[in-house]
Amino acid sequence: MEATDRAILRELARDGRCSFTDLAERVGLSVSAVHQRVRRLEQRGALQGYTAKVDGDQIGLPLTAFISLTPIDPAAPDDYPQRLEHLPQIESCYSVAGDESYILQVRVASPLGLEELLRQIREAAKVSTRTTVVLSTPFENRPPAI
């Protein structure tokens, strides 16, 4: 990838709401050139979207946890993401190497909510789980080192 495109991606990863004018100034191009490059980066899939970061505490979902999934039957089909996609408390699902098959990042309102979610996950996916509760988050969603 060209250095200018990398610079554009780096700036947008830091501030997805950056205007084309500010972005052009930061990377040393005209506004129209930046606009064209951003559109091409979107079309190629290098730039996949723009999101809002929501504070879980403010919306009543202060408890974040990571749940590791291990199949009870190793011969069972590997369709856990499809079995669990209906659960909105699951923010992220990562396929991983190691003892577990997947790690889920979840956000819930309370320990009781986490307990209920664990029951739903075990029932829907027929897996055993191991849960790590997040105590604090010094940082998250840092932009990649582009």
C-alpha angles and dihedrals in degrees: 000000000000119000094241092053089049090052091051091050091047092053094045091048088056094044118011091182094058111133120239088246093055092042091052090051093049095051099035101245136115119268092248092050091051091047091053093047093048090050090051091047089052092048092049091050095241088117107044103179150301123268141185118235110227124202108233092205091056093052096045098260103107099149117085122182141170116226120197116207124211120181115243089208111038089200092059117111116269096240100122096126090056092046091052104036091097091066107091093193089073106090098175137014119198125190105217142186118237135051094330125062098209140009119209126201109211137180123203140164100244147352087268089054089051091050091052092047091051089053091051093048094049092047096046099041102029092228139131116242139210116196131205116189117212113233097186138346113224088181140344140173092032113178114257119261096261 
